[in-house]
């Protein structure tokens, strides 16, 4: 399954050090961002809480984007 191929804990760790992430947290936008707790972890994952699909979409840090792109496509 696609979700099993994505390391959400790695994305969460990279979010902690990515310089762009604070801008998402303070941006004036219609998007609603929220921190989602990861199961069996003390990490949270910043996500766009997409109300149209009901599925949170993780904010992918620059260091993970190529790997996520290659996994999905």
N, C-alpha and C positions, 0 to 999 in steps of 0.2 A: 504494500500500500504506500502511496505517496507520502503521507504524513509520517510514516515510520522512517523514511529516508531523510527526514529533516531533523536536525539536532536543535530543538528549541531551547535547551539549556545553553548551548553555545551562543545562540542568538541573544539570549538574555544577558549572558556575560559580556558579549561584545557591545550590547546597548549601554552597559555601565561605563564604558570608556569611549564610546563614539561621541565625537564633538557635535554632531548634528542633532542628537536626541533631545537635548534641552530645548531646542527650537520647536520641536514638535509639541512639547509639553506646554509651551507658552504662546503658540501661534493662535492668532485670531482667525478662526476658520469654522466652517460648519461641520467639520469632522469632529467626532467625539473620541478622544483617546482615553484609554484606561489601562491600568496595570492589572494583568491577569496572573494569578498565582499558578505556578507550575506544580503539578502533582509530585509528591515525594521530593520536594526541593524547597529551599528557602528563597529561591529566585522568583522574580516576577518578570513578565514579558509585556512591554508596552505595545498595545494593539489599537488599531482603529476599530471601534465597536460599531461595525457596519450594521445599521438597523435594517437595511434593505434585504440582507441575506440572513441576519441573525448570527453570523459567524464572525468572531473577531479576526481581523487581519493583522498579523504582526508587522511592526515597523522594522524593516530589515536594514541593519547597519551596512555601511559601505563595504566593510571587510567580508561580509557574508553574501553580498548580492550576486556575484558571479556563480557561486556554488548553488544558491537557491535557483537561479535562472537555469542552470544546467540540469538540476534535479527535476524541475517542472517541465522543461522543454526537452 
